[in-house]
């Protein structure tokens, strides 16, 4: 099983005679004994097996605001918005795990892009240009020219908005 240590602090509030309410939460979550794929020798027919190895830290903020625009006996209307920010990083991993264009390594985010920087097209012949590991232009990059980008496909910011309406008991 994974082991998790988490700390949260939050504030809930109501103001403007209860018409505006909201909450804000800040959290820090450390997962150790992360359940993940462990690389093995391909000799046995499997390249990975599932087990507990590694650690991840998630830190972030969540916010919710709700405003009761209309609050009559038979009709109620409120609008709301929420948002969050989350940053994760790998804190413990025996060896970097590379899968195609993704890499997991200590200090980086989970599943960060492991790419060769693209810089455009060679105007003389129309071939694509990349930066090699030494910062030189090349049309023929190799896997040795890949580098971790520090970015992944998980959004750091997430949000939403909407409204609630109630009329004569129908919501």
Chimera marker file (.cmm) of the C-alpha trace (Angstrom):
<marker_set name="trace">
<marker id="1" x="0.000" y="0.000" z="0.000" r="1" g="1" b="0" radius="0.5"/>
<marker id="2" x="1.089" y="3.584" z="-0.595" r="1" g="1" b="0" radius="0.5"/>
<marker id="3" x="1.819" y="5.709" z="2.445" r="1" g="1" b="0" radius="0.5"/>
<marker id="4" x="0.544" y="9.295" z="2.467" r="1" g="1" b="0" radius="0.5"/>
<marker id="5" x="1.337" y="12.188" z="4.779" r="1" g="1" b="0" radius="0.5"/>
<marker id="6" x="-0.836" y="15.245" z="4.190" r="1" g="1" b="0" radius="0.5"/>
<marker id="7" x="-1.273" y="18.690" z="5.713" r="1" g="1" b="0" radius="0.5"/>
<marker id="8" x="-4.184" y="21.011" z="4.854" r="1" g="1" b="0" radius="0.5"/>
<marker id="9" x="-5.188" y="24.426" z="6.060" r="1" g="1" b="0" radius="0.5"/>
<marker id="10" x="-8.380" y="26.115" z="4.979" r="1" g="1" b="0" radius="0.5"/>
<marker id="11" x="-10.655" y="29.057" z="5.510" r="1" g="1" b="0" radius="0.5"/>
<marker id="12" x="-14.442" y="29.053" z="5.032" r="1" g="1" b="0" radius="0.5"/>
<marker id="13" x="-16.290" y="32.368" z="5.039" r="1" g="1" b="0" radius="0.5"/>
<marker id="14" x="-19.658" y="34.061" z="4.517" r="1" g="1" b="0" radius="0.5"/>
<marker id="15" x="-20.114" y="37.787" z="4.082" r="1" g="1" b="0" radius="0.5"/>
<marker id="16" x="-22.584" y="40.330" z="2.706" r="1" g="1" b="0" radius="0.5"/>
<marker id="17" x="-25.363" y="38.913" z="4.960" r="1" g="1" b="0" radius="0.5"/>
<marker id="18" x="-24.665" y="35.401" z="3.752" r="1" g="1" b="0" radius="0.5"/>
<marker id="19" x="-24.938" y="36.216" z="0.048" r="1" g="1" b="0" radius="0.5"/>
<marker id="20" x="-21.240" y="35.666" z="-0.681" r="1" g="1" b="0" radius="0.5"/>
<marker id="21" x="-19.594" y="32.526" z="0.608" r="1" g="1" b="0" radius="0.5"/>
<marker id="22" x="-16.450" y="30.653" z="-0.216" r="1" g="1" b="0" radius="0.5"/>
<marker id="23" x="-13.508" y="28.649" z="0.913" r="1" g="1" b="0" radius="0.5"/>
<marker id="24" x="-9.810" y="28.446" z="0.247" r="1" g="1" b="0" radius="0.5"/>
<marker id="25" x="-7.651" y="25.430" z="1.014" r="1" g="1" b="0" radius="0.5"/>
<marker id="26" x="-3.878" y="25.002" z="0.817" r="1" g="1" b="0" radius="0.5"/>
<marker id="27" x="-2.419" y="21.499" z="0.898" r="1" g="1" b="0" radius="0.5"/>
<marker id="28" x="0.850" y="19.579" z="0.881" r="1" g="1" b="0" radius="0.5"/>
<marker id="29" x="0.645" y="15.839" z="0.213" r="1" g="1" b="0" radius="0.5"/>
<marker id="30" x="3.653" y="13.504" z="0.267" r="1" g="1" b="0" radius="0.5"/>
<marker id="31" x="3.212" y="9.964" z="-1.069" r="1" g="1" b="0" radius="0.5"/>
<marker id="32" x="5.883" y="7.399" z="-0.310" r="1" g="1" b="0" radius="0.5"/>
<marker id="33" x="6.016" y="3.749" z="-1.337" r="1" g="1" b="0" radius="0.5"/>
<marker id="34" x="4.347" y="4.871" z="-4.567" r="1" g="1" b="0" radius="0.5"/>
<marker id="35" x="2.580" y="2.040" z="-6.424" r="1" g="1" b="0" radius="0.5"/>
<marker id="36" x="4.152" y="2.174" z="-9.865" r="1" g="1" b="0" radius="0.5"/>
<marker id="37" x="5.867" y="0.103" z="-12.548" r="1" g="1" b="0" radius="0.5"/>
<marker id="38" x="9.301" y="-1.204" z="-11.568" r="1" g="1" b="0" radius="0.5"/>
<marker id="39" x="11.656" y="-1.886" z="-14.464" r="1" g="1" b="0" radius="0.5"/>
<marker id="40" x="12.921" y="-5.464" z="-14.739" r="1" g="1" b="0" radius="0.5"/>
<marker id="41" x="15.111" y="-7.392" z="-17.145" r="1" g="1" b="0" radius="0.5"/>
<marker id="42" x="13.329" y="-8.403" z="-20.343" r="1" g="1" b="0" radius="0.5"/>
<marker id="43" x="14.877" y="-11.879" z="-20.055" r="1" g="1" b="0" radius="0.5"/>
<marker id="44" x="11.850" y="-13.133" z="-18.087" r="1" g="1" b="0" radius="0.5"/>
<marker id="45" x="9.391" y="-11.899" z="-20.727" r="1" g="1" b="0" radius="0.5"/>
<marker id="46" x="8.222" y="-8.846" z="-18.773" r="1" g="1" b="0" radius="0.5"/>
<marker id="47" x="9.867" y="-5.427" z="-18.768" r="1" g="1" b="0" radius="0.5"/>
<marker id="48" x="8.001" y="-4.100" z="-15.727" r="1" g="1" b="0" radius="0.5"/>
<marker id="49" x="6.160" y="-5.345" z="-12.697" r="1" g="1" b="0" radius="0.5"/>
<marker id="50" x="3.892" y="-3.396" z="-10.379" r="1" g="1" b="0" radius="0.5"/>
<marker id="51" x="5.171" y="-2.618" z="-6.899" r="1" g="1" b="0" radius="0.5"/>
<marker id="52" x="5.934" y="0.048" z="-4.300" r="1" g="1" b="0" radius="0.5"/>
<marker id="53" x="8.839" y="2.248" z="-5.317" r="1" g="1" b="0" radius="0.5"/>
<marker id="54" x="9.311" y="5.994" z="-5.232" r="1" g="1" b="0" radius="0.5"/>
<marker id="55" x="7.621" y="9.089" z="-3.883" r="1" g="1" b="0" radius="0.5"/>
<marker id="56" x="5.628" y="12.093" z="-5.130" r="1" g="1" b="0" radius="0.5"/>
<marker id="57" x="4.796" y="15.450" z="-3.557" r="1" g="1" b="0" radius="0.5"/>
<marker id="58" x="1.677" y="17.423" z="-4.525" r="1" g="1" b="0" radius="0.5"/>
<marker id="59" x="1.227" y="21.009" z="-3.373" r="1" g="1" b="0" radius="0.5"/>
<marker id="60" x="-1.611" y="23.289" z="-4.257" r="1" g="1" b="0" radius="0.5"/>
<marker id="61" x="-4.432" y="25.696" z="-3.560" r="1" g="1" b="0" radius="0.5"/>
<marker id="62" x="-8.180" y="25.300" z="-4.121" r="1" g="1" b="0" radius="0.5"/>
<marker id="63" x="-10.703" y="28.156" z="-4.141" r="1" g="1" b="0" radius="0.5"/>
<marker id="64" x="-14.525" y="28.255" z="-4.312" r="1" g="1" b="0" radius="0.5"/>
<marker id="65" x="-16.757" y="31.350" z="-4.424" r="1" g="1" b="0" radius="0.5"/>
<marker id="66" x="-20.575" y="31.341" z="-4.501" r="1" g="1" b="0" radius="0.5"/>
<marker id="67" x="-22.844" y="34.396" z="-4.707" r="1" g="1" b="0" radius="0.5"/>
<marker id="68" x="-26.593" y="34.231" z="-4.015" r="1" g="1" b="0" radius="0.5"/>
<marker id="69" x="-27.798" y="36.760" z="-6.601" r="1" g="1" b="0" radius="0.5"/>
<marker id="70" x="-31.518" y="36.248" z="-5.906" r="1" g="1" b="0" radius="0.5"/>
<marker id="71" x="-32.898" y="34.685" z="-2.730" r="1" g="1" b="0" radius="0.5"/>
<marker id="72" x="-36.699" y="34.959" z="-2.663" r="1" g="1" b="0" radius="0.5"/>
<marker id="73" x="-39.220" y="32.519" z="-1.209" r="1" g="1" b="0" radius="0.5"/>
<marker id="74" x="-40.133" y="30.809" z="-4.534" r="1" g="1" b="0" radius="0.5"/>
<marker id="75" x="-37.078" y="31.687" z="-6.629" r="1" g="1" b="0" radius="0.5"/>
<marker id="76" x="-33.368" y="31.387" z="-5.886" r="1" g="1" b="0" radius="0.5"/>
<marker id="77" x="-30.427" y="31.992" z="-8.174" r="1" g="1" b="0" radius="0.5"/>
<marker id="78" x="-26.737" y="31.683" z="-7.316" r="1" g="1" b="0" radius="0.5"/>
<marker id="79" x="-23.565" y="31.768" z="-9.383" r="1" g="1" b="0" radius="0.5"/>
<marker id="80" x="-20.328" y="30.071" z="-8.478" r="1" g="1" b="0" radius="0.5"/>
<marker id="81" x="-16.740" y="29.671" z="-9.629" r="1" g="1" b="0" radius="0.5"/>
<marker id="82" x="-13.993" y="27.383" z="-8.500" r="1" g="1" b="0" radius="0.5"/>
<marker id="83" x="-10.343" y="27.000" z="-9.333" r="1" g="1" b="0" radius="0.5"/>
<marker id="84" x="-7.275" y="25.129" z="-8.260" r="1" g="1" b="0" radius="0.5"/>
<marker id="85" x="-3.527" y="25.088" z="-8.720" r="1" g="1" b="0" radius="0.5"/>
<marker id="86" x="-1.486" y="21.912" z="-8.247" r="1" g="1" b="0" radius="0.5"/>
<marker id="87" x="2.231" y="21.261" z="-8.646" r="1" g="1" b="0" radius="0.5"/>
<marker id="88" x="3.633" y="17.770" z="-8.334" r="1" g="1" b="0" radius="0.5"/>
<marker id="89" x="7.215" y="16.552" z="-8.269" r="1" g="1" b="0" radius="0.5"/>
<marker id="90" x="8.886" y="13.200" z="-7.909" r="1" g="1" b="0" radius="0.5"/>
<marker id="91" x="10.816" y="13.058" z="-4.638" r="1" g="1" b="0" radius="0.5"/>
<marker id="92" x="12.143" y="9.511" z="-4.732" r="1" g="1" b="0" radius="0.5"/>
<marker id="93" x="12.800" y="7.098" z="-7.581" r="1" g="1" b="0" radius="0.5"/>
<marker id="94" x="15.552" y="4.501" z="-7.910" r="1" g="1" b="0" radius="0.5"/>
<marker id="95" x="16.263" y="5.088" z="-11.609" r="1" g="1" b="0" radius="0.5"/>
<marker id="96" x="14.675" y="7.421" z="-14.187" r="1" g="1" b="0" radius="0.5"/>
<marker id="97" x="11.808" y="5.750" z="-16.036" r="1" g="1" b="0" radius="0.5"/>
<marker id="98" x="11.621" y="6.569" z="-19.752" r="1" g="1" b="0" radius="0.5"/>
<marker id="99" x="8.626" y="5.576" z="-21.862" r="1" g="1" b="0" radius="0.5"/>
<marker id="100" x="8.695" y="6.989" z="-25.374" r="1" g="1" b="0" radius="0.5"/>
<marker id="101" x="8.535" y="10.790" z="-25.082" r="1" g="1" b="0" radius="0.5"/>
<marker id="102" x="7.883" y="10.742" z="-21.320" r="1" g="1" b="0" radius="0.5"/>
<marker id="103" x="10.293" y="10.520" z="-18.391" r="1" g="1" b="0" radius="0.5"/>
<marker id="104" x="9.925" y="10.206" z="-14.640" r="1" g="1" b="0" radius="0.5"/>
<marker id="105" x="12.963" y="11.407" z="-12.704" r="1" g="1" b="0" radius="0.5"/>
<marker id="106" x="13.622" y="12.855" z="-9.250" r="1" g="1" b="0" radius="0.5"/>
<marker id="107" x="12.949" y="16.599" z="-9.119" r="1" g="1" b="0" radius="0.5"/>
<marker id="108" x="10.702" y="16.674" z="-12.182" r="1" g="1" b="0" radius="0.5"/>
<marker id="109" x="6.931" y="16.448" z="-12.509" r="1" g="1" b="0" radius="0.5"/>
<marker id="110" x="5.180" y="13.137" z="-13.120" r="1" g="1" b="0" radius="0.5"/>
<marker id="111" x="5.311" y="12.055" z="-16.792" r="1" g="1" b="0" radius="0.5"/>
<marker id="112" x="7.253" y="15.075" z="-18.010" r="1" g="1" b="0" radius="0.5"/>
<marker id="113" x="7.966" y="15.465" z="-21.714" r="1" g="1" b="0" radius="0.5"/>
<marker id="114" x="11.400" y="14.161" z="-22.752" r="1" g="1" b="0" radius="0.5"/>
<marker id="115" x="11.891" y="15.817" z="-26.125" r="1" g="1" b="0" radius="0.5"/>
<marker id="116" x="14.382" y="17.182" z="-28.619" r="1" g="1" b="0" radius="0.5"/>
<marker id="117" x="13.826" y="20.955" z="-29.022" r="1" g="1" b="0" radius="0.5"/>
<marker id="118" x="12.435" y="21.829" z="-32.441" r="1" g="1" b="0" radius="0.5"/>
<marker id="119" x="13.627" y="25.198" z="-33.780" r="1" g="1" b="0" radius="0.5"/>
<marker id="120" x="12.080" y="25.412" z="-37.237" r="1" g="1" b="0" radius="0.5"/>
<marker id="121" x="12.799" y="24.546" z="-40.849" r="1" g="1" b="0" radius="0.5"/>
<marker id="122" x="16.063" y="24.852" z="-42.743" r="1" g="1" b="0" radius="0.5"/>
<marker id="123" x="15.253" y="27.453" z="-45.466" r="1" g="1" b="0" radius="0.5"/>
<marker id="124" x="17.856" y="25.952" z="-47.835" r="1" g="1" b="0" radius="0.5"/>
<marker id="125" x="16.420" y="22.439" z="-48.079" r="1" g="1" b="0" radius="0.5"/>
<marker id="126" x="13.117" y="22.395" z="-46.130" r="1" g="1" b="0" radius="0.5"/>
<marker id="127" x="14.315" y="19.863" z="-43.531" r="1" g="1" b="0" radius="0.5"/>
<marker id="128" x="13.359" y="20.194" z="-39.883" r="1" g="1" b="0" radius="0.5"/>
<marker id="129" x="15.910" y="21.708" z="-37.507" r="1" g="1" b="0" radius="0.5"/>
<marker id="130" x="16.491" y="20.647" z="-33.915" r="1" g="1" b="0" radius="0.5"/>
<marker id="131" x="18.906" y="21.514" z="-31.134" r="1" g="1" b="0" radius="0.5"/>
<marker id="132" x="21.312" y="18.775" z="-30.144" r="1" g="1" b="0" radius="0.5"/>
<marker id="133" x="22.374" y="18.243" z="-26.541" r="1" g="1" b="0" radius="0.5"/>
<marker id="134" x="25.212" y="20.807" z="-26.952" r="1" g="1" b="0" radius="0.5"/>
<marker id="135" x="22.908" y="23.523" z="-28.327" r="1" g="1" b="0" radius="0.5"/>
<marker id="136" x="23.960" y="23.139" z="-31.983" r="1" g="1" b="0" radius="0.5"/>
<marker id="137" x="21.503" y="23.019" z="-34.881" r="1" g="1" b="0" radius="0.5"/>
<marker id="138" x="21.017" y="19.591" z="-36.438" r="1" g="1" b="0" radius="0.5"/>
<marker id="139" x="18.758" y="17.936" z="-38.985" r="1" g="1" b="0" radius="0.5"/>
<marker id="140" x="19.547" y="14.470" z="-37.639" r="1" g="1" b="0" radius="0.5"/>
<marker id="141" x="18.924" y="14.361" z="-33.889" r="1" g="1" b="0" radius="0.5"/>
<marker id="142" x="19.497" y="11.199" z="-31.865" r="1" g="1" b="0" radius="0.5"/>
<marker id="143" x="17.945" y="9.906" z="-28.643" r="1" g="1" b="0" radius="0.5"/>
<marker id="144" x="20.992" y="11.307" z="-26.830" r="1" g="1" b="0" radius="0.5"/>
<marker id="145" x="19.704" y="14.808" z="-27.735" r="1" g="1" b="0" radius="0.5"/>
<marker id="146" x="16.498" y="14.348" z="-25.723" r="1" g="1" b="0" radius="0.5"/>
<marker id="147" x="16.045" y="16.393" z="-22.560" r="1" g="1" b="0" radius="0.5"/>
<marker id="148" x="13.447" y="16.675" z="-19.855" r="1" g="1" b="0" radius="0.5"/>
<marker id="149" x="11.245" y="19.728" z="-20.401" r="1" g="1" b="0" radius="0.5"/>
<marker id="150" x="9.950" y="20.190" z="-16.835" r="1" g="1" b="0" radius="0.5"/>
<marker id="151" x="6.399" y="20.140" z="-18.246" r="1" g="1" b="0" radius="0.5"/>
<marker id="152" x="3.764" y="17.416" z="-18.526" r="1" g="1" b="0" radius="0.5"/>
<marker id="153" x="0.259" y="16.976" z="-19.893" r="1" g="1" b="0" radius="0.5"/>
<marker id="154" x="-1.477" y="17.532" z="-16.543" r="1" g="1" b="0" radius="0.5"/>
<marker id="155" x="-2.840" y="21.079" z="-16.202" r="1" g="1" b="0" radius="0.5"/>
<marker id="156" x="-1.460" y="23.123" z="-13.299" r="1" g="1" b="0" radius="0.5"/>
<marker id="157" x="-4.604" y="25.289" z="-13.237" r="1" g="1" b="0" radius="0.5"/>
<marker id="158" x="-8.151" y="23.942" z="-13.354" r="1" g="1" b="0" radius="0.5"/>
<marker id="159" x="-11.370" y="25.888" z="-12.937" r="1" g="1" b="0" radius="0.5"/>
<marker id="160" x="-15.043" y="26.037" z="-13.590" r="1" g="1" b="0" radius="0.5"/>
<marker id="161" x="-18.138" y="28.148" z="-13.162" r="1" g="1" b="0" radius="0.5"/>
<marker id="162" x="-21.864" y="27.775" z="-13.253" r="1" g="1" b="0" radius="0.5"/>
<marker id="163" x="-25.162" y="28.685" z="-11.695" r="1" g="1" b="0" radius="0.5"/>
<marker id="164" x="-27.861" y="27.070" z="-9.591" r="1" g="1" b="0" radius="0.5"/>
<marker id="165" x="-31.516" y="27.978" z="-9.933" r="1" g="1" b="0" radius="0.5"/>
<marker id="166" x="-34.502" y="26.900" z="-7.882" r="1" g="1" b="0" radius="0.5"/>
<marker id="167" x="-38.156" y="27.704" z="-8.611" r="1" g="1" b="0" radius="0.5"/>
<marker id="168" x="-41.083" y="26.401" z="-6.514" r="1" g="1" b="0" radius="0.5"/>
<marker id="169" x="-39.112" y="23.366" z="-5.338" r="1" g="1" b="0" radius="0.5"/>
<marker id="170" x="-37.607" y="22.514" z="-8.758" r="1" g="1" b="0" radius="0.5"/>
<marker id="171" x="-33.813" y="22.755" z="-8.793" r="1" g="1" b="0" radius="0.5"/>
<link id1="1" id2="2" r="1" g="1" b="0" radius="0.2"/>
<link id1="2" id2="3" r="1" g="1" b="0" radius="0.2"/>
<link id1="3" id2="4" r="1" g="1" b="0" radius="0.2"/>
<link id1="4" id2="5" r="1" g="1" b="0" radius="0.2"/>
<link id1="5" id2="6" r="1" g="1" b="0" radius="0.2"/>
<link id1="6" id2="7" r="1" g="1" b="0" radius="0.2"/>
<link id1="7" id2="8" r="1" g="1" b="0" radius="0.2"/>
<link id1="8" id2="9" r="1" g="1" b="0" radius="0.2"/>
<link id1="9" id2="10" r="1" g="1" b="0" radius="0.2"/>
<link id1="10" id2="11" r="1" g="1" b="0" radius="0.2"/>
<link id1="11" id2="12" r="1" g="1" b="0" radius="0.2"/>
<link id1="12" id2="13" r="1" g="1" b="0" radius="0.2"/>
<link id1="13" id2="14" r="1" g="1" b="0" radius="0.2"/>
<link id1="14" id2="15" r="1" g="1" b="0" radius="0.2"/>
<link id1="15" id2="16" r="1" g="1" b="0" radius="0.2"/>
<link id1="16" id2="17" r="1" g="1" b="0" radius="0.2"/>
<link id1="17" id2="18" r="1" g="1" b="0" radius="0.2"/>
<link id1="18" id2="19" r="1" g="1" b="0" radius="0.2"/>
<link id1="19" id2="20" r="1" g="1" b="0" radius="0.2"/>
<link id1="20" id2="21" r="1" g="1" b="0" radius="0.2"/>
<link id1="21" id2="22" r="1" g="1" b="0" radius="0.2"/>
<link id1="22" id2="23" r="1" g="1" b="0" radius="0.2"/>
<link id1="23" id2="24" r="1" g="1" b="0" radius="0.2"/>
<link id1="24" id2="25" r="1" g="1" b="0" radius="0.2"/>
<link id1="25" id2="26" r="1" g="1" b="0" radius="0.2"/>
<link id1="26" id2="27" r="1" g="1" b="0" radius="0.2"/>
<link id1="27" id2="28" r="1" g="1" b="0" radius="0.2"/>
<link id1="28" id2="29" r="1" g="1" b="0" radius="0.2"/>
<link id1="29" id2="30" r="1" g="1" b="0" radius="0.2"/>
<link id1="30" id2="31" r="1" g="1" b="0" radius="0.2"/>
<link id1="31" id2="32" r="1" g="1" b="0" radius="0.2"/>
<link id1="32" id2="33" r="1" g="1" b="0" radius="0.2"/>
<link id1="33" id2="34" r="1" g="1" b="0" radius="0.2"/>
<link id1="34" id2="35" r="1" g="1" b="0" radius="0.2"/>
<link id1="35" id2="36" r="1" g="1" b="0" radius="0.2"/>
<link id1="36" id2="37" r="1" g="1" b="0" radius="0.2"/>
<link id1="37" id2="38" r="1" g="1" b="0" radius="0.2"/>
<link id1="38" id2="39" r="1" g="1" b="0" radius="0.2"/>
<link id1="39" id2="40" r="1" g="1" b="0" radius="0.2"/>
<link id1="40" id2="41" r="1" g="1" b="0" radius="0.2"/>
<link id1="41" id2="42" r="1" g="1" b="0" radius="0.2"/>
<link id1="42" id2="43" r="1" g="1" b="0" radius="0.2"/>
<link id1="43" id2="44" r="1" g="1" b="0" radius="0.2"/>
<link id1="44" id2="45" r="1" g="1" b="0" radius="0.2"/>
<link id1="45" id2="46" r="1" g="1" b="0" radius="0.2"/>
<link id1="46" id2="47" r="1" g="1" b="0" radius="0.2"/>
<link id1="47" id2="48" r="1" g="1" b="0" radius="0.2"/>
<link id1="48" id2="49" r="1" g="1" b="0" radius="0.2"/>
<link id1="49" id2="50" r="1" g="1" b="0" radius="0.2"/>
<link id1="50" id2="51" r="1" g="1" b="0" radius="0.2"/>
<link id1="51" id2="52" r="1" g="1" b="0" radius="0.2"/>
<link id1="52" id2="53" r="1" g="1" b="0" radius="0.2"/>
<link id1="53" id2="54" r="1" g="1" b="0" radius="0.2"/>
<link id1="54" id2="55" r="1" g="1" b="0" radius="0.2"/>
<link id1="55" id2="56" r="1" g="1" b="0" radius="0.2"/>
<link id1="56" id2="57" r="1" g="1" b="0" radius="0.2"/>
<link id1="57" id2="58" r="1" g="1" b="0" radius="0.2"/>
<link id1="58" id2="59" r="1" g="1" b="0" radius="0.2"/>
<link id1="59" id2="60" r="1" g="1" b="0" radius="0.2"/>
<link id1="60" id2="61" r="1" g="1" b="0" radius="0.2"/>
<link id1="61" id2="62" r="1" g="1" b="0" radius="0.2"/>
<link id1="62" id2="63" r="1" g="1" b="0" radius="0.2"/>
<link id1="63" id2="64" r="1" g="1" b="0" radius="0.2"/>
<link id1="64" id2="65" r="1" g="1" b="0" radius="0.2"/>
<link id1="65" id2="66" r="1" g="1" b="0" radius="0.2"/>
<link id1="66" id2="67" r="1" g="1" b="0" radius="0.2"/>
<link id1="67" id2="68" r="1" g="1" b="0" radius="0.2"/>
<link id1="68" id2="69" r="1" g="1" b="0" radius="0.2"/>
<link id1="69" id2="70" r="1" g="1" b="0" radius="0.2"/>
<link id1="70" id2="71" r="1" g="1" b="0" radius="0.2"/>
<link id1="71" id2="72" r="1" g="1" b="0" radius="0.2"/>
<link id1="72" id2="73" r="1" g="1" b="0" radius="0.2"/>
<link id1="73" id2="74" r="1" g="1" b="0" radius="0.2"/>
<link id1="74" id2="75" r="1" g="1" b="0" radius="0.2"/>
<link id1="75" id2="76" r="1" g="1" b="0" radius="0.2"/>
<link id1="76" id2="77" r="1" g="1" b="0" radius="0.2"/>
<link id1="77" id2="78" r="1" g="1" b="0" radius="0.2"/>
<link id1="78" id2="79" r="1" g="1" b="0" radius="0.2"/>
<link id1="79" id2="80" r="1" g="1" b="0" radius="0.2"/>
<link id1="80" id2="81" r="1" g="1" b="0" radius="0.2"/>
<link id1="81" id2="82" r="1" g="1" b="0" radius="0.2"/>
<link id1="82" id2="83" r="1" g="1" b="0" radius="0.2"/>
<link id1="83" id2="84" r="1" g="1" b="0" radius="0.2"/>
<link id1="84" id2="85" r="1" g="1" b="0" radius="0.2"/>
<link id1="85" id2="86" r="1" g="1" b="0" radius="0.2"/>
<link id1="86" id2="87" r="1" g="1" b="0" radius="0.2"/>
<link id1="87" id2="88" r="1" g="1" b="0" radius="0.2"/>
<link id1="88" id2="89" r="1" g="1" b="0" radius="0.2"/>
<link id1="89" id2="90" r="1" g="1" b="0" radius="0.2"/>
<link id1="90" id2="91" r="1" g="1" b="0" radius="0.2"/>
<link id1="91" id2="92" r="1" g="1" b="0" radius="0.2"/>
<link id1="92" id2="93" r="1" g="1" b="0" radius="0.2"/>
<link id1="93" id2="94" r="1" g="1" b="0" radius="0.2"/>
<link id1="94" id2="95" r="1" g="1" b="0" radius="0.2"/>
<link id1="95" id2="96" r="1" g="1" b="0" radius="0.2"/>
<link id1="96" id2="97" r="1" g="1" b="0" radius="0.2"/>
<link id1="97" id2="98" r="1" g="1" b="0" radius="0.2"/>
<link id1="98" id2="99" r="1" g="1" b="0" radius="0.2"/>
<link id1="99" id2="100" r="1" g="1" b="0" radius="0.2"/>
<link id1="100" id2="101" r="1" g="1" b="0" radius="0.2"/>
<link id1="101" id2="102" r="1" g="1" b="0" radius="0.2"/>
<link id1="102" id2="103" r="1" g="1" b="0" radius="0.2"/>
<link id1="103" id2="104" r="1" g="1" b="0" radius="0.2"/>
<link id1="104" id2="105" r="1" g="1" b="0" radius="0.2"/>
<link id1="105" id2="106" r="1" g="1" b="0" radius="0.2"/>
<link id1="106" id2="107" r="1" g="1" b="0" radius="0.2"/>
<link id1="107" id2="108" r="1" g="1" b="0" radius="0.2"/>
<link id1="108" id2="109" r="1" g="1" b="0" radius="0.2"/>
<link id1="109" id2="110" r="1" g="1" b="0" radius="0.2"/>
<link id1="110" id2="111" r="1" g="1" b="0" radius="0.2"/>
<link id1="111" id2="112" r="1" g="1" b="0" radius="0.2"/>
<link id1="112" id2="113" r="1" g="1" b="0" radius="0.2"/>
<link id1="113" id2="114" r="1" g="1" b="0" radius="0.2"/>
<link id1="114" id2="115" r="1" g="1" b="0" radius="0.2"/>
<link id1="115" id2="116" r="1" g="1" b="0" radius="0.2"/>
<link id1="116" id2="117" r="1" g="1" b="0" radius="0.2"/>
<link id1="117" id2="118" r="1" g="1" b="0" radius="0.2"/>
<link id1="118" id2="119" r="1" g="1" b="0" radius="0.2"/>
<link id1="119" id2="120" r="1" g="1" b="0" radius="0.2"/>
<link id1="120" id2="121" r="1" g="1" b="0" radius="0.2"/>
<link id1="121" id2="122" r="1" g="1" b="0" radius="0.2"/>
<link id1="122" id2="123" r="1" g="1" b="0" radius="0.2"/>
<link id1="123" id2="124" r="1" g="1" b="0" radius="0.2"/>
<link id1="124" id2="125" r="1" g="1" b="0" radius="0.2"/>
<link id1="125" id2="126" r="1" g="1" b="0" radius="0.2"/>
<link id1="126" id2="127" r="1" g="1" b="0" radius="0.2"/>
<link id1="127" id2="128" r="1" g="1" b="0" radius="0.2"/>
<link id1="128" id2="129" r="1" g="1" b="0" radius="0.2"/>
<link id1="129" id2="130" r="1" g="1" b="0" radius="0.2"/>
<link id1="130" id2="131" r="1" g="1" b="0" radius="0.2"/>
<link id1="131" id2="132" r="1" g="1" b="0" radius="0.2"/>
<link id1="132" id2="133" r="1" g="1" b="0" radius="0.2"/>
<link id1="133" id2="134" r="1" g="1" b="0" radius="0.2"/>
<link id1="134" id2="135" r="1" g="1" b="0" radius="0.2"/>
<link id1="135" id2="136" r="1" g="1" b="0" radius="0.2"/>
<link id1="136" id2="137" r="1" g="1" b="0" radius="0.2"/>
<link id1="137" id2="138" r="1" g="1" b="0" radius="0.2"/>
<link id1="138" id2="139" r="1" g="1" b="0" radius="0.2"/>
<link id1="139" id2="140" r="1" g="1" b="0" radius="0.2"/>
<link id1="140" id2="141" r="1" g="1" b="0" radius="0.2"/>
<link id1="141" id2="142" r="1" g="1" b="0" radius="0.2"/>
<link id1="142" id2="143" r="1" g="1" b="0" radius="0.2"/>
<link id1="143" id2="144" r="1" g="1" b="0" radius="0.2"/>
<link id1="144" id2="145" r="1" g="1" b="0" radius="0.2"/>
<link id1="145" id2="146" r="1" g="1" b="0" radius="0.2"/>
<link id1="146" id2="147" r="1" g="1" b="0" radius="0.2"/>
<link id1="147" id2="148" r="1" g="1" b="0" radius="0.2"/>
<link id1="148" id2="149" r="1" g="1" b="0" radius="0.2"/>
<link id1="149" id2="150" r="1" g="1" b="0" radius="0.2"/>
<link id1="150" id2="151" r="1" g="1" b="0" radius="0.2"/>
<link id1="151" id2="152" r="1" g="1" b="0" radius="0.2"/>
<link id1="152" id2="153" r="1" g="1" b="0" radius="0.2"/>
<link id1="153" id2="154" r="1" g="1" b="0" radius="0.2"/>
<link id1="154" id2="155" r="1" g="1" b="0" radius="0.2"/>
<link id1="155" id2="156" r="1" g="1" b="0" radius="0.2"/>
<link id1="156" id2="157" r="1" g="1" b="0" radius="0.2"/>
<link id1="157" id2="158" r="1" g="1" b="0" radius="0.2"/>
<link id1="158" id2="159" r="1" g="1" b="0" radius="0.2"/>
<link id1="159" id2="160" r="1" g="1" b="0" radius="0.2"/>
<link id1="160" id2="161" r="1" g="1" b="0" radius="0.2"/>
<link id1="161" id2="162" r="1" g="1" b="0" radius="0.2"/>
<link id1="162" id2="163" r="1" g="1" b="0" radius="0.2"/>
<link id1="163" id2="164" r="1" g="1" b="0" radius="0.2"/>
<link id1="164" id2="165" r="1" g="1" b="0" radius="0.2"/>
<link id1="165" id2="166" r="1" g="1" b="0" radius="0.2"/>
<link id1="166" id2="167" r="1" g="1" b="0" radius="0.2"/>
<link id1="167" id2="168" r="1" g="1" b="0" radius="0.2"/>
<link id1="168" id2="169" r="1" g="1" b="0" radius="0.2"/>
<link id1="169" id2="170" r="1" g="1" b="0" radius="0.2"/>
<link id1="170" id2="171" r="1" g="1" b="0" radius="0.2"/>
</marker_set>
